Every structure is written in C-alpha cells, then in structure tokens.
Amino acid sequence: MLFDKILKNSFKAMFLAGLGLFGWCTIEEPKPKPEGNKELLLQLVNSYRTSGCNCGTAGYFAPTTPVVWNKALELAAYDHCVDMFTNKFFSHTGSDGANVETRLKRRGYEWKTFGENIARGYQTEKSVIEGWIKSPGHCSNIMNPNFKEIGASKVNDYWTLVLGTRKSN
C-alpha cells in the first residue's frame, strides 16, 4: 500500500514535470504596465502645436492643428518601451532588429507618414515633453503638421512617442 502511494505520487510528479517539458504548462513573465498619463501627454503636445514653437536649429514652426490619440500608436510605443526596459538598451531599433515601421505593422497601423521620439531618464510627462522640445529633431516631430495622431507610453524611465497619419486620413 505504501509502495502504491509512492508510485502514484512519483507518476504524478513525472507527469507534471513532463507537461512543463513539453510546453503545456508554461509560465511567462508579466509585462510591465504602462505608466504615462496619456491625457496629459496629449494636452502638452497640443499646447505646443496650437501655439507654435521655435525648434532651435530646425527653425520656427507656426501653429498647427492638434493631434488626437490613437490606440495602435500607443501600443507600438508601449511595445518599444517594454523591449528597451526589459533588454536594457536605448535605441530606435528594437532588440529583434525591428524599427518603428515594423512595430506599426505589428499593431495594424497602416501609415501614410510616421515619426518616433524616444527618451530615457525623465520622470514626468512635462519633463519629457520639454526635453523633446529642446531637441530640434524631436521638436520637429512634435510640431510637424503632417502628423494627425499620436500614441505614447512610459515604462520605468523609458519613453516612446509615436506620431503618424494613417493612409485613410
């Protein structure tokens, strides 16, 4: 009887271990949660766009139309923040070699035009937007009248802002 119990428990343990070996029972690390306040980011971007802005060596950008939030752009930004945070790098090229165009395709965003700003080390929405405004190339993206939509994300101190216009716009 004791032998039967041991055998039964051993079989159970081997069976459960086998499930894990064959991928039937896998445990995935949870993705970090996005931390950015999208309403505030949108408000800050639109306050520059509707007021006009001097983008340093890129010149003055006249007031332009506000942008609207787009979930696909937000998710593409989030994916890139998670990748940079998880794999400890800072680049427009993902750890798998993907660029922003690839990230947009993965999220189903059919673009006419797009841009991407990344940043690291900023703690607030206001400070990251101000940092981008001080950079002529990033500021030019924010002020570009060809962009109609944005999405952004923050994971830890990694930020990504994706700007775009869909083919249908």
Phi, psi and omega in degrees: 000313177298320179298318179299319180295316179298315180298316180298314179293323178295318179298317178301314181297317180294320180297313180294321177296321179297322177300316179295321181294327183266008175081009179283339182228089182245151178242121179257145174294134176290144177286147174298151179274145176294145185244346185287149176268102187294326179297317180291318177301315179298316179298315181295315178300313183291333177293323175289315183299318184278348179261337189089157186202140172271116182261042176060231183294344177280349176095184181272136175249122179293160175307145180219180183291149175290157175261162176244159181282140177231125184297320180296321177293321177300315181292323176297319177295315179300314179304318182289321177298316179299316180299311181296317180294312184294320185260005173053060175216170180219105184194159173284344178265127182288169181296338177264009180088358183289143172254181183300324179301316178296317179298322178293318178299318180300330180263007174077021180268110179270105190262152168262321177208154180205163174208164181215133171245136173235155179206160177214142175102349180275143183259337184234161177300316181298316183292324180289319178296317178298321176298317178293323180295329179284348179259118185307317181291317179292319178299317178301321176298312182298322185269353184299116182292348178284343178274133182247342185221155172221163169209145183213163177205157174228133171228116186060244177245022175262132180236142171222132174240124177245130180243144180195172170222129180285156177305325183284348182274000000 
